[in-house]
Amino acid sequence: MLFHILTLFPGMFQGPLSESILERAQSAGLLTVHLVNFREFATDRHKTVDDYPYGGGAGMVLKPEPLFAAVEAVQADIRQRRGEAGVQDTPVILLTPAGRLFTQQEAQRLAQKEEVILICGHYEGVDERVAEHLATDQLSIGDFILTGGELPALCIVDAVARLLPGVLHSPLSPAEESFTNGLLEYPHYTRPPEFRGWKVPEVLLSGNHQAIARWRREQSLLRTLQRRPDLLAKATLTEDDKRFLEEARRRLGLG
């Protein structure tokens, strides 16, 4: 999979991309990250990429010209390699607090793409014509403000890369992680079986795989109920799940 990331600060990506799973994915040829400094597409001698906002206000706004030129250059390369269909299939995503919330389901959707273009916003914002006429989608990683889109871009690359076949050692890992089935993940334990008086739950040492699976499902439901009850509204629940949650609500005094 190939990510094209448009950024003014390509150096921010060097550390994360050269470590851990992302480094291994690139070394194995499963992931490629193409960093595009869109300042290089500014046409004036000062390489200007931002300007004062019309109507006044604080901060500077990223100009449309360098961003359009940079994206169109990437699209021209895609068109040469994969034809017009390749361009149409490649999303152009603007990273902005005004975007849709990036979720595990969105990561799964992007993992099906051959290429993705990410635009890292910066400063006060991006000229609205980029959002309206260049980006095919807008995403946010949460209800908070960051200095720019570089960290969100890294989050998206990491979340998507984990879903690519062959990236993780175990093919079951992505299927069992939080949010994949709409719930938070169950607790994990490893050796030793007792540490400072705190014991691993007996069921996990029992060897009874059916009981372990039931315990993990119930712990996942309970953790979601306590920490992210909003997720339960969209989760796929069995009748057993619903009965367990009803009893858990009574036990916890949650109504």
Sequence and secondary structure as in RCSB ss.txt:
>XXXX:A:sequence
MLFHILTLFPGMFQGPLSESILERAQSAGLLTVHLVNFREFATDRHKTVDDYPYGGGAGMVLKPEPLFAAVEAVQ
ADIRQRRGEAGVQDTPVILLTPAGRLFTQQEAQRLAQKEEVILICGHYEGVDERVAEHLATDQLSIGDFILTGGE
LPALCIVDAVARLLPGVLHSPLSPAEESFTNGLLEYPHYTRPPEFRGWKVPEVLLSGNHQAIARWRREQSLLRTL
QRRPDLLAKATLTEDDKRFLEEARRRLGLG
>XXXX:A:secstr
 EEEEEES GGGGHHHHTSHHHHHHHHTTS EEEEEEGGGG  STT   EE  TT  SS EE HHHHHHHHHHHH
HHHHHHHHHHHHHHS EEEEEEEEEE  HHHHHHHTT SEEEEEE BTTEE HHHHHHT SEEEESSSS  SBSH
HHHHHHHHHHHTTSTTTSS TTHHHHSTTTTSS       S SEETTEE  HHHHS  HHHHHHHHHHHHHHHHH
HH GGGGGTS   HHHHHHHHHHHHHHT  
